[in-house]
């Protein structure tokens, strides 16, 4: 049996070098989205032969500056982070991007980030069928879920939101307030 030497990032499942090569050859500016258990990070990257240049970076913790009191990795928070990233990117003079996920999977939260960037004014090619509905982006599904629970489950499931001083029923209202602040303040 012989050993085949492969790159560490391939063995760890971090990089798809075929996709990466196509990006480098095309010299396209691209965006990456990383969603962790608590936060969302969006980076706008320009490939360069000496290494990638990060043109702008946005983290969901920046939503706290605008008064966001709820989860920083929910669908509404993903949209707002994408909106903030899109507005920052437009200031740096970039209008068109490619979504690059490497080995990460595409999810509704990634689609919400992209929708926020598109609403900010960026041109990103994405199938309109995969973008979550406006009701889900505004958090109306969370409001409906909160209304369906009895009082004990309600307090247990939404303890963090209630401790922040926001009722789950006001999720959509809070989302729209923060969205308006971001649109005015960037």
Backbone torsions as a table, in degrees:
resi	resn	phi	psi	omega
1	UNK	NA	137.6	-179.1
2	UNK	-113.1	154.6	179.8
3	UNK	-93.8	130.1	176.9
4	UNK	-103.8	118.7	-178.5
5	UNK	-78.2	117.5	175.9
6	UNK	-119.0	156.6	179.9
7	UNK	-66.1	146.3	-176.7
8	UNK	-58.3	-40.7	-178.3
9	UNK	-68.2	-25.6	174.2
10	UNK	-74.8	-45.5	179.3
11	UNK	-59.6	-38.2	-179.1
12	UNK	-82.5	-4.9	178.6
13	UNK	72.0	30.0	-177.2
14	UNK	-95.5	-31.3	-173.5
15	UNK	-130.1	134.2	171.7
16	UNK	-101.3	101.7	-171.6
17	UNK	-72.0	-21.0	175.3
18	UNK	-68.5	-46.2	176.8
19	UNK	-64.0	-41.4	-178.7
20	UNK	-62.0	-41.8	179.6
21	UNK	-63.3	-42.7	179.4
22	UNK	-61.8	-38.7	177.1
23	UNK	-64.5	-43.2	-177.6
24	UNK	-67.5	-41.0	179.4
25	UNK	-65.5	-41.0	-179.0
26	UNK	-75.7	-13.7	-179.1
27	UNK	54.1	37.8	179.1
28	UNK	-86.8	141.8	170.8
29	UNK	-77.3	135.9	-175.1
30	UNK	-132.6	164.7	177.6
31	UNK	-120.3	142.8	174.3
32	UNK	-118.3	146.0	179.5
33	UNK	-125.5	124.5	176.6
34	UNK	-120.9	122.0	-179.9
35	UNK	-114.3	118.4	178.2
36	UNK	-101.4	-169.8	-179.9
37	UNK	-69.1	-21.7	-177.8
38	UNK	-125.1	-20.7	-171.4
39	UNK	-138.0	170.4	176.2
40	UNK	-128.6	135.3	176.7
41	UNK	-127.7	133.5	179.2
42	UNK	-123.6	129.0	177.7
43	UNK	-125.1	141.6	174.5
44	UNK	-106.8	121.0	-169.5
45	UNK	-126.2	137.8	174.8
46	UNK	-111.4	119.1	-179.5
47	UNK	-70.2	145.1	-178.5
48	UNK	-146.1	150.1	-176.9
49	UNK	-69.9	-20.1	176.7
50	UNK	-91.5	0.4	-179.2
51	UNK	133.4	155.6	-178.0
52	UNK	-71.1	143.8	176.0
53	UNK	-106.3	126.8	177.7
54	UNK	-88.3	114.1	-178.2
55	UNK	-80.5	-39.0	175.0
56	UNK	-156.6	155.3	-179.2
57	UNK	-140.9	139.0	179.6
58	UNK	-133.8	138.3	-179.1
59	UNK	-124.1	147.2	-178.0
60	UNK	-65.4	-17.2	175.1
61	UNK	-64.2	-22.1	178.0
62	UNK	-66.9	-19.6	177.8
63	UNK	-65.9	-24.9	179.4
64	UNK	-62.4	-30.4	178.1
65	UNK	-63.2	-28.2	-178.5
66	UNK	-92.9	-0.2	177.7
67	UNK	98.7	11.6	179.9
68	UNK	-66.4	125.3	-175.4
69	UNK	-113.6	0.5	-171.7
70	UNK	-106.9	-169.3	-178.3
71	UNK	-56.6	141.1	-177.8
72	UNK	-96.5	6.9	175.5
73	UNK	-132.8	16.3	176.3
74	UNK	-75.8	170.7	179.1
75	UNK	-58.2	-46.2	177.1
76	UNK	-62.6	-38.3	178.9
77	UNK	-67.3	-36.1	176.8
78	UNK	-62.9	-44.3	178.7
79	UNK	-61.2	-47.0	-178.5
80	UNK	-64.3	-36.7	177.1
81	UNK	-65.8	-41.4	176.5
82	UNK	-64.0	-39.6	177.8
83	UNK	-62.5	-45.8	178.6
84	UNK	-63.0	-42.6	178.5
85	UNK	-64.1	-41.0	179.4
86	UNK	-63.4	-42.2	179.3
87	UNK	-67.4	-37.8	176.4
88	UNK	-65.3	-40.8	-178.0
89	UNK	-66.3	-39.8	177.9
90	UNK	-61.9	-34.4	177.9
91	UNK	-65.8	-29.4	-179.7
92	UNK	-83.7	1.1	174.3
93	UNK	90.9	11.3	179.1
94	UNK	-100.1	131.7	-179.4
95	UNK	-114.2	-23.2	-173.2
96	UNK	-129.4	134.9	-177.8
97	UNK	-136.5	163.3	170.9
98	UNK	-118.8	136.5	176.0
99	UNK	-80.0	124.4	-179.7
100	UNK	-124.1	115.6	-178.6
101	UNK	-108.4	-7.9	-177.6
102	UNK	56.7	-118.3	-178.1
103	UNK	-94.0	-2.4	-179.0
104	UNK	-75.2	152.9	-178.6
105	UNK	-88.8	151.8	177.7
106	UNK	-83.2	130.7	-178.5
107	UNK	-133.8	176.1	179.2
108	UNK	-67.8	-28.5	177.9
109	UNK	-70.5	-38.4	175.1
110	UNK	-64.1	-41.1	178.1
111	UNK	-63.3	-35.6	177.8
112	UNK	-67.2	-38.0	175.7
113	UNK	-61.9	-46.1	-179.9
114	UNK	-63.6	-40.3	177.6
115	UNK	-60.3	-40.9	176.8
116	UNK	-62.5	-39.9	179.2
117	UNK	-68.2	-37.9	177.8
118	UNK	-66.4	-42.4	179.1
119	UNK	-65.8	-24.9	176.5
120	UNK	-73.4	-20.8	177.6
121	UNK	122.0	5.3	178.7
122	UNK	-83.3	153.9	176.8
123	UNK	-102.7	107.9	177.8
124	UNK	-129.0	126.8	-179.4
125	UNK	-77.8	119.2	178.2
126	UNK	-153.0	145.7	178.0
127	UNK	-69.8	127.2	-176.9
128	UNK	-64.6	-20.8	-178.6
129	UNK	-70.7	-23.3	-176.4
130	UNK	-89.8	-10.3	-179.6
131	UNK	-76.3	131.6	179.0
132	UNK	-62.6	155.4	-179.7
133	UNK	-67.6	161.2	179.9
134	UNK	-61.4	-34.2	178.3
135	UNK	-62.8	-42.8	179.1
136	UNK	-69.9	-38.3	179.5
137	UNK	-64.4	-36.8	179.0
138	UNK	-78.5	-9.9	177.5
139	UNK	89.3	18.4	-179.7
140	UNK	-66.5	-26.9	176.3
141	UNK	-66.6	-31.0	177.7
142	UNK	-71.2	-39.8	178.2
143	UNK	-62.1	-46.1	179.6
144	UNK	-62.8	-40.8	178.4
145	UNK	-64.0	-41.5	179.9
146	UNK	-62.9	-37.5	179.8
147	UNK	-70.3	-24.0	-177.2
148	UNK	-83.2	-10.2	-176.3
149	UNK	-89.8	152.5	171.0
150	UNK	-79.7	172.0	-169.9
151	UNK	-63.6	-36.4	-179.9
152	UNK	-67.1	-48.7	178.7
153	UNK	-64.4	-38.4	179.4
154	UNK	-57.3	-48.0	-179.5
155	UNK	-67.6	-35.7	-179.7
156	UNK	-71.8	-44.9	-176.8
157	UNK	-71.2	-35.3	-173.5
158	UNK	-113.3	29.2	-177.7
159	UNK	-62.4	-39.3	-179.0
160	UNK	-67.9	-40.6	179.2
161	UNK	-68.4	-42.2	179.0
162	UNK	-65.2	-36.8	177.5
163	UNK	-65.7	-28.8	178.4
164	UNK	-78.6	-6.5	177.6
165	UNK	89.4	18.5	179.3
166	UNK	-122.6	135.2	174.7
167	UNK	-85.0	142.3	177.9
168	UNK	-57.7	-26.4	179.0
169	UNK	-67.7	-20.2	-179.5
170	UNK	-97.3	14.3	-176.9
171	UNK	-57.7	-48.5	-178.4
172	UNK	-64.6	-40.3	179.4
173	UNK	-63.7	-45.3	179.2
174	UNK	-62.5	-42.3	177.9
175	UNK	-57.4	-48.9	-177.6
176	UNK	-65.9	-35.2	176.6
177	UNK	-62.9	-46.8	-178.6
178	UNK	-67.1	-39.8	178.7
179	UNK	-59.8	-43.7	179.2
180	UNK	-64.7	-40.3	177.5
181	UNK	-62.9	-41.0	179.5
182	UNK	-65.7	-42.5	-179.6
183	UNK	-63.9	-33.6	180.0
184	UNK	-82.9	-35.5	-167.2
185	UNK	-90.8	-9.9	-174.5
186	UNK	-90.8	NA	NA
